[in-house]
Amino acid sequence: MNKTVCPICGKETFFQQGQQQNRFFPFCSERCRWVDLGNWLDGRYRIPAEEQNVSEEEPPTAAEETSNE
């Protein structure tokens, strides 16, 4: 028996219990699965990224790139 908690509501849930499988795993219900999708679509989950230094120079042209190789 593999039990865990739902990441949305915190209710105990499972992947499989005997012959019964939770088709919404890792969520406890379809509702929590939809709430999670809504969070992604609304931009509530973000992956932190490092800022890149963008130079004010123009990018090299295709001819310049091939001559450097």
N, C-alpha and C positions, 0 to 999 in steps of 0.2 A: 504494500500500500504506500503510494508516494503522495504525501500531503504537503501542501504549501499554502500560502495566503495570496489572495487576489491582490494585485498591485493597485487596484482602484479603490475597493471598499474595505480591504483587510479581512474579509470573511475567509474562513478555511475552505480550501478547494482541493481537488485531486485530479490527477491525470487519468488513472484507472483504479477502480475499486471493485475487485472481483471481476465479473463480466461487464460491469457498467463502466463506460468511458465518458469523460467530460469533453464534449466536442468544442467547448469554449476555452479550454485550458490555454494559458495560465490564468484566465479569468474565471470567476465563479458562474457567470451568466452571460447571456447574449447582451444584456443591457450594459454590463461593465466593458464588454468588448467594444461596443459602439461608443461609449464614453471615451475610451482610450483612442479610438480612431479620430474622434472629434478633437481631442487634445492635440494630436499630431497635425491635423488639418488647420487648426487655429494657431499653430506655431508655438504652443505652450512648451513643447519639448525642443530644446536647442542643444546642439553640440558645440562646445566652445572651440574657437579657432584662434590661431595667432594672427595678428595683423601683419600684412605684408607691406614692406616698404615699396611704394610705387614711385618709380622715378618719373620725372617730368619729360624725359627723353622719349622720342617716338620709338616704337619697336623696330628692329632691323627689318629691312625688306628681304624678300626671298632671295634676291641675288647676293646680298651681303651674307646671309646665312650659309649659302652653298660655298662661298669663297673662303669661309672660315674653317671648313672641314678638311 
